[in-house]
Amino acid sequence: MQGFSPDLTWRDLAEATYAVRAGLPWVATNMDVTFPTPGGPAPGNGSLVRLVSVAAGREPDAVAGKPEPPLLTEAIARLDSTRPLMVGDRLDTDIEAGARVGIPSLLVLTGVSTVGELLTAAPEQRPAFIGADLRVLQESYPSVECPVSSSRARCGEAVVQIEDGSLAVTTPGQGMDAVRAAAALCWAHADRARIIDIVDALPHLEQAVTAAQSGSGPVR
């Protein structure tokens, strides 16, 4: 199945189901359940694939797109890349694709995945780098200090910590630094099966992303 079309009808999906049930070779371009629109997330190609799959009782024979490795391995080979970086805005396709291929990834918070999803990401969906947008590629990237057994993390001037089981931004710092520190701290605790309440900290972290994207400088 190819990309979503606003002209797609029930009849189209029915014909696809008939063909799949009859044994037609079936390759899905991607499994993105949603894609961003001005009105919010809308059904993506993956939603349509799942619909046909359920109706036909058969999964696709192959998926050409992310997070499956072939697309990335072919791109790396064609470019003869020695230091590839997977850049994307979605954890369950872009970032997981990088993990499956074994290359570092950069998540930009300009699309589907949110700060909340980033903080609660599974190990295979955790990016090596986090940016508000693609301008991060032109900037020096700060390191994050997050000792394994600590309840506190620092990135640049930003400091976050766990207070009574809840994530708190104690020092906002510059740009995206608080988000990077928060992600590292949440992942470290998740790996030790410790649940952290991130609700109160989310507005501060989301504000940091918005400020970084607008270029308005440090968050206070």
C-alpha positions as CSV (number, residue, x, y, z in Angstrom):
1,M,0.0,0.0,0.0
2,Q,1.3,3.4,-0.9
3,G,1.0,6.8,1.0
4,F,-2.4,8.0,2.2
5,S,-4.6,9.8,-0.3
6,P,-7.6,12.0,0.7
7,D,-9.4,10.4,-2.2
8,L,-9.1,6.9,-0.8
9,T,-12.6,5.3,-0.5
10,W,-14.1,2.2,1.2
11,R,-14.2,0.6,-2.2
12,D,-10.4,1.0,-2.6
13,L,-9.9,-0.6,0.8
14,A,-12.3,-3.4,-0.1
15,E,-10.5,-4.1,-3.4
16,A,-7.2,-4.2,-1.5
17,T,-8.6,-6.7,1.0
18,Y,-9.9,-8.9,-1.8
19,A,-6.4,-8.9,-3.5
20,V,-4.6,-9.6,-0.3
21,R,-6.9,-12.5,0.7
22,A,-6.4,-13.9,-2.8
23,G,-2.6,-14.1,-2.1
24,L,-1.3,-11.1,-4.0
25,P,2.3,-10.2,-3.0
26,W,1.9,-7.4,-0.5
27,V,4.5,-4.8,0.4
28,A,3.7,-1.8,2.6
29,T,5.7,1.3,2.1
30,N,5.5,2.3,5.8
31,M,3.7,1.5,9.0
32,D,3.2,5.1,10.3
33,V,-0.1,5.0,12.2
34,T,-0.4,8.8,12.1
35,F,1.0,11.8,10.4
36,P,1.0,15.4,11.5
37,T,-1.5,17.9,10.0
38,P,-2.4,21.5,11.1
39,G,-5.4,20.1,12.9
40,G,-3.4,17.4,14.7
41,P,-2.4,13.8,14.1
42,A,-4.4,12.2,11.3
43,P,-4.6,8.5,10.2
44,G,-1.5,7.5,8.3
45,N,-0.5,4.7,6.0
46,G,0.0,2.3,8.9
47,S,-3.6,2.7,10.0
48,L,-4.8,1.7,6.5
49,V,-2.4,-1.3,6.4
50,R,-3.7,-2.5,9.7
51,L,-7.3,-2.1,8.5
52,V,-6.7,-4.3,5.5
53,S,-4.6,-6.7,7.5
54,V,-7.4,-7.3,10.0
55,A,-10.0,-7.7,7.3
56,A,-7.8,-10.0,5.2
57,G,-6.4,-12.0,8.1
58,R,-2.9,-11.5,6.7
59,E,0.1,-9.3,7.5
60,P,2.2,-7.6,4.8
61,D,4.8,-9.8,3.2
62,A,7.4,-7.0,3.8
63,V,7.6,-3.4,4.9
64,A,9.9,-1.2,2.8
65,G,10.0,1.8,5.2
66,K,11.1,2.5,8.7
67,P,11.7,1.0,11.2
68,E,12.8,-1.9,9.0
69,P,16.5,-1.8,8.2
70,P,16.7,-2.2,4.4
71,L,15.9,1.5,3.6
72,L,18.7,2.7,5.9
73,T,21.3,0.1,5.0
74,E,20.7,0.8,1.3
75,A,21.1,4.6,1.8
76,I,24.3,4.1,3.9
77,A,25.7,1.8,1.2
78,R,24.8,4.2,-1.7
79,L,26.4,7.2,0.0
80,D,29.4,5.2,1.3
81,S,28.7,6.8,4.6
82,T,31.2,6.3,7.4
83,R,29.4,8.3,10.2
84,P,25.7,8.0,9.4
85,L,23.1,9.7,11.6
86,M,19.4,8.9,11.5
87,V,17.3,12.1,11.8
88,G,13.6,12.0,12.4
89,D,10.6,13.3,14.3
90,R,9.0,10.0,15.2
91,L,10.3,7.5,17.9
92,D,8.6,4.3,16.7
93,T,9.8,4.6,13.1
94,D,12.7,7.0,12.7
95,I,14.5,6.5,16.0
96,E,13.8,2.8,16.2
97,A,15.1,2.4,12.7
98,G,18.4,3.9,13.7
99,A,18.6,1.5,16.7
100,R,17.9,-1.5,14.5
101,V,20.7,-0.6,12.1
102,G,23.1,0.3,15.0
103,I,23.6,4.0,14.2
104,P,23.0,7.0,16.4
105,S,19.8,9.0,15.9
106,L,18.6,12.6,16.4
107,L,15.0,13.3,17.4
108,V,13.7,16.7,16.4
109,L,10.5,17.7,18.1
110,T,8.8,19.2,15.1
111,G,6.4,16.4,14.2
112,V,4.6,13.4,15.7
113,S,6.5,12.5,18.9
114,T,6.0,14.6,21.9
115,V,8.2,15.5,24.9
116,G,6.0,13.2,27.1
117,E,6.6,10.3,24.7
118,L,10.3,11.0,24.6
119,L,10.6,10.9,28.4
120,T,8.8,7.5,28.5
121,A,10.5,6.0,25.4
122,A,11.4,2.3,25.4
123,P,15.2,1.6,25.2
124,E,15.0,0.8,21.4
125,Q,13.3,4.2,20.8
126,R,15.7,6.5,22.7
127,P,17.6,8.9,20.5
128,A,21.3,9.7,21.1
129,F,20.6,13.4,20.4
130,I,17.6,15.6,21.0
131,G,16.8,18.9,19.2
132,A,14.0,21.4,18.9
133,D,14.5,21.4,15.1
134,L,17.2,20.8,12.5
135,R,19.2,23.9,13.6
136,V,20.7,21.6,16.2
137,L,22.9,20.1,13.5
138,Q,24.8,23.5,13.3
139,E,25.3,23.8,17.1
140,S,27.7,22.2,19.6
141,Y,25.9,19.5,21.5
142,P,26.2,19.6,25.3
143,S,26.9,16.5,27.4
144,V,24.5,15.3,30.1
145,E,25.6,14.4,33.6
146,C,23.4,11.7,35.0
147,P,25.0,9.3,37.4
148,V,23.3,5.9,37.3
149,S,22.1,5.9,40.9
150,S,21.3,9.6,41.0
151,S,18.0,11.4,41.3
152,R,19.4,14.5,39.6
153,A,20.7,15.2,36.1
154,R,22.4,18.3,34.6
155,C,22.9,19.5,31.0
156,G,24.7,22.8,30.7
157,E,23.1,25.1,33.2
158,A,19.9,23.1,33.3
159,V,19.2,20.9,36.3
160,V,16.3,18.4,36.8
161,Q,15.6,16.1,39.7
162,I,13.2,13.7,41.2
163,E,11.2,15.1,44.2
164,D,8.9,12.7,46.0
165,G,8.6,10.5,42.9
166,S,7.9,13.5,40.5
167,L,10.1,15.1,37.9
168,A,11.0,18.7,38.6
169,V,12.9,21.3,36.6
170,T,14.9,23.1,39.3
171,T,17.0,25.2,36.9
172,P,15.7,25.7,33.3
173,G,19.0,26.6,31.7
174,Q,19.4,27.3,28.0
175,G,17.3,26.1,25.1
176,M,16.7,22.3,25.1
177,D,19.1,21.5,27.9
178,A,16.4,20.8,30.4
179,V,14.7,18.4,28.0
180,R,17.9,16.5,27.4
181,A,18.6,16.2,31.2
182,A,15.0,15.1,31.9
183,A,15.2,12.4,29.2
184,A,18.4,11.0,30.6
185,L,17.1,11.0,34.1
186,C,13.7,9.4,33.2
187,W,15.4,6.7,31.1
188,A,17.9,5.9,33.9
189,H,15.0,5.4,36.4
190,A,12.9,3.5,34.0
191,D,15.7,1.0,33.4
192,R,15.7,0.4,37.2
193,A,11.9,-0.1,37.1
194,R,11.2,3.1,38.9
195,I,8.1,5.0,37.9
196,I,8.4,8.8,37.7
197,D,5.5,11.2,37.5
198,I,6.3,13.7,34.7
199,V,3.0,15.6,34.6
200,D,4.1,18.7,36.5
201,A,7.3,19.1,34.6
202,L,5.9,18.7,31.1
203,P,4.6,22.3,30.7
204,H,8.1,23.6,31.6
205,L,9.8,21.3,29.1
206,E,7.3,21.9,26.4
207,Q,7.9,25.7,26.9
208,A,11.6,25.1,26.4
209,V,10.9,23.4,23.1
210,T,8.7,26.2,21.9
211,A,11.2,28.8,22.9
212,A,14.0,27.0,21.2
213,Q,12.0,26.7,18.0
214,S,11.1,30.3,18.0
215,G,14.7,31.3,18.7
216,S,13.5,33.4,21.7
217,G,16.5,32.4,23.8
218,P,16.7,30.8,27.3
219,V,13.7,29.8,29.2
220,R,13.2,31.5,32.5
